[in-house]
Amino acid sequence: MTGGRRPEPLSVAAYARHRKSAGLPGGSRRAVQQAVESGRLAKSIVRVGGKAKIRTAVLADAEWAASTRAEDLGALTVSVLQ
């Protein structure tokens, strides 16, 4: 890492804008907030002044993709078993 500085955490709204501009699902503040509240985003969350912030967009995007795949596989398993 050059410079030794960590990037500033993103607000939920800023992360939602990132997702929207990248053409990814979850490009609204509400969608990101739901992902935080449901635990789909956990490792990429830091608390700053009691508020949830996104550590980095790259980490959150990876966590979002992994948790979404896990949810999709769970739903697939349920539908196959029915």
N, C-alpha and C positions, 0 to 999 in steps of 0.2 A: 504494500500500500504506500503510495507516495504522499508525502506531506503529513502523514500520521493523523489526519482529521477524519472523523466519521461524518457522513452527511447528516444534516438535520432531519429528524423524523418528519414524516408527512402527516398532515391532518387527514381525517377521514374524507373530507370534501376534496382535498388535493389528490388523494389516491383515487377517488372516484373519477375525477377529471382525467387522470393518467389512463385509467382503464378505458374510458370512453374514447379518448384520442387515439389509443392503440387499437381500437376496434374490438376490444374484449368484452365479454358479458360482464354485468355487474358495474356498469358505468354510471351508477347513481349513488348518491350519498346514502340512501336508504338500503340499497343492496349491500354496500360495504358494511354499514352498521349491523345489518342482519348477519353477515358473515362473522363479524366480531362477536356479536351476542351469542351466536350458536356454537362458537368455538371452532368454526372452520378456519378462521385466522386466529392463531394463538401464539405460535412461535415468532411471528413477525410483528407482534404488538408490544409496544412499550407504553408505560403510563408516564405522562408528563403533566404535573399539576392535577392529577386525578383523572385526566382525559386520556382515552385510548388514542395512540398515534401509531402510524405505520413506520417500522424501523427503516425499511427500504422497499421500494416498489418491486425490485427484482425478487427479493425474498418473499414478499406477499404474493406476487404473481405465481411463484412456484408452489407456495402453500395452497393458494386458491385452486390451482390446477390439480394438485394431488388430492385435496379434500373433495373436490367435485368428482374426480374419477372414482374415489372410494364410495361416495354417495350413489353415483350411477351404477356401480357394480352391486351395491346393496339392493338397489331397486330392481335391478335385473334378476338377482337371485330370488327375490320375493316373487316377481312375476313368473319366473320359470317354475317355482315350487307350487304355484296356485293352480 
